[in-house]
Amino acid sequence: MQDNPNESELAELKREVAELKGATQELKASVTDLVDAWRAAKGFLAVVKWMAAIGSALAIIWTAFHGGNQK
């Protein structure tokens, strides 16, 4: 008994759809990891910005109280 060409095409399409579903799941996992990393980096950069602002403020205050450029 030979397969009908339509049945073989249908089987091929089903195989391709299954492969695409697998690839989509892998991509979804990768994107989720990337988003998590982006959020972590964003939080870290916010902390670094605050530290830089505080450091700059302390440097300005230090310079104001110690006269800046004196000889």
N, C-alpha and C positions, 0 to 999 in steps of 0.2 A: 504494500500500500504506500503510495507516494503522497508526500505533503502537497497540499494545494499551494500554489505560489502566494496566495493571500495569507495563508496560515504561516508560511515561513517568514514572510515580511512582518507579520504581526509578532511572531516570536522574536525576531531581530529588534523590532521597536521596543518590545518589553524589556529585552536585555539592555538596550541603550538607556531606557528610562531608569532602570535599576542602577546602572553605572552613574547616571547623572544625579540620582538621589544620594548615592554614596559620596560623590564629589561635593555636592551641596552641603551635606552634613560636615564634611571635613572643612570646607570653607567657612561655614557658620562657626565652628569651634575656633578656627584661626582668628576670625573677626572678633569674636568674644574676647579672646586673649589679648588682642590688640587694643580693644576698647578699655579693658581693665588696666593694661600697661599705660595707656594714655591718661587715664584718670589718676593713676598713682603718680605719674610724672607731673601732671598738672598741680596736684597737691604739694609735691616736693618743691616745685618752682614757686608756688605761693609762699612757702616758708622761707625760701632763699630770698625772695623779694622783700619780705618783712625784715629779715636779718640785715639785708643791705641798707634798708631805710633807717633802721635803728643805728647801725654802724655809722652811717653818714651823719645822722643827727648828733651822735656822741662826738664825732670828729669836729663838727661845727662848734659845738658847745666847748670842747677842749680848746679849740683855736681861739674862740672868743674870750675865754678866761685867761689864757696864757699869752695873749698879745699878738699872736700870729707871727709876722715877720719882723722880729726885733734883732738888733745886732749888739 
